[in-house]
Amino acid sequence: MLIAVLGATGFLSSAVVDAALAAGHDVVAVSRGNKGEPPPGTTWVRADRDDVASLSSAMAPFLDRIDSVIDCSGFTVEGAIAAAAVFKNVPHYVYVSSISAYRNWPPGPIRGEDDELAHHDDDLTQYGPMKAESERILRAAVGKRLLAVRAGIIIGPGDDTYRLTTWLHRIATEEWVGVPAARSQPIAVIDVRDLATWMVTAAEELVIGPLNATGPAGMCTFGEMLEACADAIRSTGLPAARFANLHDAELRAAGVRPWTDMPFVLPGDVAHTVWQVDTARARELAVPVRPISESVADTWAWQVRAALSHPPLPAVVRELTERRAAKEMAAAAEGASA
């Protein structure tokens, strides 16, 4: 097959290129070149995928031979308009959309792919409405040949989103790390390599329609993910931080920003539904889900090699953590002397 990968050098798109090459396919890698060059073995074309003329000119030599497009760089409505104009006749189109395309997420839950998407008259500069509108534009152009992959949280080697890697960095560099006291909240994620490999298979098999592409609800808890981070760090000979338990009320009172200051962490009244995403179709189509421990360990190994830098710990989180750590050490000392 000849597969055109839009993006080609980003977190997910580079994994798609690797998976397509490993499967023996010919790959046309389409990127602006801002993140370096795609790997050897690809045919690299430089184009602005948001510009019809640029994309059309770059893809002209390949259009009559492309078997599938895997679009990993759809971040504007203009990009969807350009791709719809250029690729309207391709046999198959895979668009990486998002769980955020659903109008009622967050807080969710999402009961299936038929749940309502964001509307055309919502703010299309926002990520979720943009993804929903892009799906509509591409569906109007390619019809039933569209596979809309509504991805959840993607983790794994190469992750530059500063979500999982933030926790790994904190646990590896701090003596104490502030974490939610309630860590039994189930979460669901998908490894970038699993999603990329499956999308290449979907291109081969011409899978179509919308799909919630993430791990099954309850695949692990937030606490299990943190323990996997600590285990991965210890396995490389480094000490792992101790956890200081921070309660929802004190996080809220101190003004800690959910998700931003503490990735994956949401207020309790949202957290119990936001991870409830129906993935029955993904399971039927055998979208793989590897153990969280494997994804975390491989991410840590990559993070060390890449020398990934992180911003300083937010002052409010550090203050709460130090206060809680002092209380827990005092309690432990009192218990030992009793």
C-alpha positions as CSV (number, residue, x, y, z in Angstrom):
1,M,0.0,0.0,0.0
2,L,0.9,3.6,-0.4
3,I,0.0,5.5,2.8
4,A,0.2,9.3,3.1
5,V,0.8,10.3,6.7
6,L,0.0,13.9,7.5
7,G,2.3,15.2,10.2
8,A,4.9,12.5,10.0
9,T,7.3,13.8,12.7
10,G,5.1,14.4,15.7
11,F,4.4,12.2,18.7
12,L,1.7,10.1,17.2
13,S,2.5,10.7,13.5
14,S,6.1,9.5,13.8
15,A,4.8,6.3,15.4
16,V,2.4,5.8,12.5
17,V,5.2,6.2,10.1
18,D,7.3,3.6,11.9
19,A,4.3,1.2,12.0
20,A,3.6,1.6,8.3
21,L,7.2,1.1,7.4
22,A,7.4,-2.0,9.7
23,A,4.4,-3.4,7.9
24,G,6.1,-3.1,4.6
25,H,4.1,-0.2,3.2
26,D,5.3,2.7,1.1
27,V,5.0,6.0,3.0
28,V,4.6,9.6,1.8
29,A,5.4,11.7,4.8
30,V,3.8,15.1,4.7
31,S,5.1,17.8,7.0
32,R,6.3,21.4,7.2
33,G,9.7,20.4,8.4
34,N,9.4,22.2,11.7
35,K,10.2,19.1,13.7
36,G,13.0,17.6,11.6
37,E,12.8,15.1,8.9
38,P,10.9,11.8,8.8
39,P,13.0,8.6,8.9
40,P,14.8,7.0,6.0
41,G,12.6,4.8,3.8
42,T,9.8,7.4,3.5
43,T,9.2,9.8,0.7
44,W,9.2,13.2,2.4
45,V,7.2,16.1,0.9
46,R,7.1,19.5,2.6
47,A,3.8,21.2,2.7
48,D,1.5,23.4,4.7
49,R,-1.4,21.1,5.3
50,D,-3.6,24.1,6.2
51,D,-3.1,25.6,2.7
52,V,-4.9,24.1,-0.2
53,A,-2.4,25.2,-2.8
54,S,0.6,24.1,-0.9
55,L,-0.9,20.7,-0.1
56,S,-2.3,20.2,-3.6
57,S,1.0,21.0,-5.2
58,A,3.0,18.7,-2.9
59,M,0.6,15.7,-3.3
60,A,-0.1,16.0,-7.0
61,P,2.5,13.3,-8.0
62,F,0.9,10.8,-5.6
63,L,-2.8,11.3,-5.5
64,D,-3.8,8.7,-8.1
65,R,-1.7,6.1,-6.2
66,I,-2.6,6.7,-2.5
67,D,-4.5,3.9,-0.8
68,S,-5.1,5.6,2.5
69,V,-4.4,8.9,4.2
70,I,-3.6,8.8,8.0
71,D,-4.1,12.4,9.2
72,C,-2.4,13.0,12.5
73,S,-1.9,16.8,12.2
74,G,-5.5,18.1,12.0
75,F,-5.3,21.0,14.4
76,T,-7.4,23.6,12.6
77,V,-10.7,23.7,10.6
78,E,-8.7,25.2,7.7
79,G,-6.5,22.1,7.7
80,A,-9.6,19.9,7.3
81,I,-10.9,22.1,4.5
82,A,-7.6,21.8,2.7
83,A,-7.4,18.0,3.2
84,A,-11.0,17.6,2.0
85,A,-10.2,19.5,-1.2
86,V,-7.0,17.6,-2.0
87,F,-7.9,14.1,-0.8
88,K,-11.6,13.9,-1.6
89,N,-11.1,10.9,-4.0
90,V,-8.8,8.7,-2.0
91,P,-10.1,5.2,-1.2
92,H,-9.7,5.6,2.6
93,Y,-9.1,8.4,5.0
94,V,-8.1,8.0,8.7
95,Y,-8.6,11.2,10.7
96,V,-7.3,11.4,14.2
97,S,-10.0,13.2,16.1
98,S,-10.5,13.3,19.8
99,I,-12.7,12.4,22.7
100,S,-12.9,16.1,23.2
101,A,-15.1,16.3,20.1
102,Y,-18.1,15.2,22.2
103,R,-20.2,18.1,23.3
104,N,-20.7,16.9,26.8
105,W,-17.1,15.8,27.5
106,P,-15.9,16.8,30.0
107,P,-17.6,15.8,32.3
108,G,-19.0,12.9,30.3
109,P,-19.7,10.0,30.5
110,I,-19.5,9.0,26.8
111,R,-21.9,6.1,26.2
112,G,-20.9,5.4,22.6
113,E,-19.9,6.8,19.2
114,D,-23.5,8.1,18.7
115,D,-23.2,10.6,21.5
116,E,-23.6,14.2,20.4
117,L,-20.6,16.1,19.0
118,A,-19.9,19.8,19.4
119,H,-22.0,21.9,17.1
120,H,-21.1,23.9,14.0
121,D,-21.9,27.2,15.8
122,D,-19.7,26.4,18.9
123,D,-16.3,28.2,19.2
124,L,-14.3,26.4,16.5
125,T,-11.1,27.9,17.7
126,Q,-11.5,25.5,20.7
127,Y,-9.9,22.1,20.4
128,G,-13.1,19.9,20.8
129,P,-15.4,21.9,18.5
130,M,-12.6,22.1,16.0
131,K,-12.2,18.3,15.9
132,A,-16.0,17.8,15.6
133,E,-16.2,20.3,12.7
134,S,-13.2,18.8,11.0
135,E,-14.9,15.4,11.1
136,R,-18.0,16.9,9.5
137,I,-15.9,18.5,6.7
138,L,-14.0,15.4,5.9
139,R,-17.1,13.2,6.1
140,A,-18.8,15.5,3.6
141,A,-15.8,15.1,1.2
142,V,-15.0,11.4,1.5
143,G,-18.3,10.0,2.8
144,K,-18.3,6.5,4.2
145,R,-14.6,6.1,3.4
146,L,-13.8,8.1,6.6
147,L,-12.5,6.5,9.8
148,A,-12.7,9.1,12.6
149,V,-10.4,7.9,15.4
150,R,-11.6,9.8,18.5
151,A,-8.4,9.3,20.6
152,G,-8.3,9.5,24.3
153,I,-5.1,10.3,26.3
154,I,-2.1,8.9,24.4
155,I,1.1,8.0,26.3
156,G,4.3,6.3,25.5
157,P,7.9,7.0,24.2
158,G,8.1,10.3,22.5
159,D,5.3,11.9,24.6
160,D,6.0,15.6,24.7
161,T,2.6,16.6,26.2
162,Y,4.1,17.0,29.7
163,R,1.4,14.8,31.3
164,L,2.8,11.4,32.2
165,T,6.4,12.7,31.9
166,T,5.6,15.4,34.5
167,W,4.8,12.8,37.1
168,L,7.9,10.8,36.2
169,H,10.0,13.9,36.5
170,R,8.6,14.9,39.8
171,I,8.9,11.4,41.3
172,A,12.5,11.1,40.1
173,T,13.7,14.6,41.3
174,E,11.7,15.4,44.4
175,E,11.9,13.9,47.9
176,W,8.2,14.2,48.4
177,V,5.5,14.6,45.6
178,G,2.1,15.9,46.2
179,V,-0.5,13.5,44.9
180,P,-4.3,13.2,45.3
181,A,-5.2,11.4,48.5
182,A,-8.0,9.6,46.6
183,R,-6.0,7.6,44.1
184,S,-8.5,4.8,43.4
185,Q,-10.1,6.8,40.5
186,P,-10.0,4.6,37.4
187,I,-8.3,6.1,34.3
188,A,-8.0,5.0,30.7
189,V,-5.1,5.7,28.3
190,I,-3.7,4.2,25.1
191,D,0.0,3.6,24.2
192,V,1.0,5.6,21.1
193,R,2.5,2.4,19.6
194,D,-0.7,0.5,20.0
195,L,-2.8,3.2,18.4
196,A,-0.4,3.8,15.6
197,T,-0.1,0.1,14.7
198,W,-3.8,-0.4,14.8
199,M,-4.5,2.6,12.5
200,V,-2.1,1.1,10.0
201,T,-4.1,-2.2,10.2
202,A,-7.3,-0.2,9.9
203,A,-6.0,1.3,6.7
204,E,-5.2,-2.1,5.4
205,E,-8.6,-3.4,6.2
206,L,-10.5,-0.2,5.2
207,V,-12.1,0.2,8.7
208,I,-14.6,3.1,8.6
209,G,-16.9,5.0,10.9
210,P,-16.3,6.7,14.3
211,L,-14.3,5.0,17.0
212,N,-13.5,5.8,20.6
213,A,-9.8,5.0,20.6
214,T,-8.6,4.6,24.2
215,G,-8.2,1.9,26.8
216,P,-11.2,0.3,28.5
217,A,-12.8,2.2,31.4
218,G,-11.1,1.1,34.6
219,M,-8.0,-0.4,32.9
220,C,-6.0,1.0,35.9
221,T,-6.3,3.5,38.7
222,F,-4.5,6.8,39.0
223,G,-2.6,5.3,42.0
224,E,-1.5,2.3,39.9
225,M,-0.1,4.7,37.3
226,L,1.9,6.6,40.0
227,E,3.2,3.3,41.4
228,A,4.3,2.3,37.9
229,C,6.2,5.6,37.7
230,A,8.0,4.9,40.9
231,D,8.8,1.3,39.9
232,A,10.2,2.5,36.6
233,I,12.4,5.0,38.3
234,R,13.7,2.5,40.9
235,S,14.4,0.0,38.1
236,T,17.0,2.4,36.8
237,G,18.8,2.7,40.1
238,L,17.3,6.0,41.2
239,P,15.3,6.6,44.4
240,A,11.6,7.4,44.0
241,A,9.8,10.2,45.9
242,R,7.4,9.6,48.7
243,F,3.8,10.5,48.2
244,A,2.2,13.4,50.2
245,N,-1.5,12.9,50.3
246,L,-3.4,16.1,49.2
247,H,-7.2,16.2,49.6
248,D,-9.5,17.5,47.0
249,A,-10.8,20.3,49.3
250,E,-7.3,21.6,50.1
251,L,-6.3,21.5,46.4
252,R,-9.4,23.5,45.5
253,A,-8.9,26.0,48.4
254,A,-5.3,26.7,47.5
255,G,-6.2,27.4,43.8
256,V,-4.4,24.4,42.3
257,R,-5.4,24.3,38.7
258,P,-6.9,20.9,37.8
259,W,-5.0,19.0,35.1
260,T,-2.5,21.9,34.5
261,D,-0.7,21.9,37.9
262,M,-1.3,18.2,38.4
263,P,-1.7,16.3,35.1
264,F,-4.6,13.8,35.0
265,V,-6.0,15.2,38.2
266,L,-9.6,16.6,38.1
267,P,-12.0,17.7,40.8
268,G,-13.8,14.7,42.4
269,D,-17.2,15.7,40.9
270,V,-15.8,15.5,37.4
271,A,-13.3,12.7,37.8
272,H,-15.9,10.1,38.4
273,T,-17.4,10.5,34.9
274,V,-14.7,11.9,32.7
275,W,-12.9,8.6,32.3
276,Q,-16.1,6.7,31.6
277,V,-15.8,6.3,27.8
278,D,-17.5,3.4,26.1
279,T,-14.9,1.6,24.0
280,A,-17.0,-1.5,23.0
281,R,-16.3,-0.9,19.3
282,A,-12.5,-0.5,19.9
283,R,-12.5,-3.8,21.8
284,E,-14.5,-5.5,19.0
285,L,-12.0,-4.2,16.5
286,A,-9.1,-5.5,18.6
287,V,-7.5,-2.1,19.4
288,P,-4.6,-3.3,21.6
289,V,-4.0,-2.1,25.1
290,R,-0.7,-3.0,26.7
291,P,-0.2,-2.9,30.5
292,I,0.3,0.6,32.0
293,S,3.5,-0.6,33.6
294,E,5.1,-1.3,30.2
295,S,4.0,2.1,28.7
296,V,5.3,3.9,31.8
297,A,8.7,2.1,31.9
298,D,9.3,2.7,28.2
299,T,8.3,6.4,28.5
300,W,10.8,6.8,31.4
301,A,13.6,5.1,29.4
302,W,12.9,7.5,26.5
303,Q,12.6,10.5,28.8
304,V,16.0,9.8,30.2
305,R,17.6,9.4,26.8
306,A,15.9,12.6,25.5
307,A,16.9,14.6,28.6
308,L,13.4,16.1,28.5
309,S,13.2,19.3,30.5
310,H,10.2,20.3,32.6
311,P,9.1,23.6,34.1
312,P,9.5,24.2,37.8
313,L,7.0,22.7,40.2
314,P,4.2,25.2,40.7
315,A,4.7,27.1,43.9
316,V,1.3,26.3,45.3
317,V,1.8,22.6,44.8
318,R,5.2,22.7,46.4
319,E,3.8,24.6,49.4
320,L,1.0,22.1,49.9
321,T,3.4,19.2,49.5
322,E,5.9,20.5,52.0
323,R,3.1,21.2,54.5
324,R,1.6,17.7,54.1
325,A,5.0,16.0,54.2
326,A,5.8,17.7,57.5
327,K,2.6,16.5,59.0
328,E,3.1,12.9,57.7
329,M,6.6,12.8,59.0
330,A,5.5,14.1,62.4
331,A,2.7,11.6,62.6
332,A,5.1,8.8,61.7
333,A,7.6,10.0,64.3
334,E,4.9,10.1,67.0
335,G,3.7,6.7,66.1
336,A,7.3,5.3,66.3
337,S,7.8,6.8,69.8
338,A,4.4,5.6,71.1
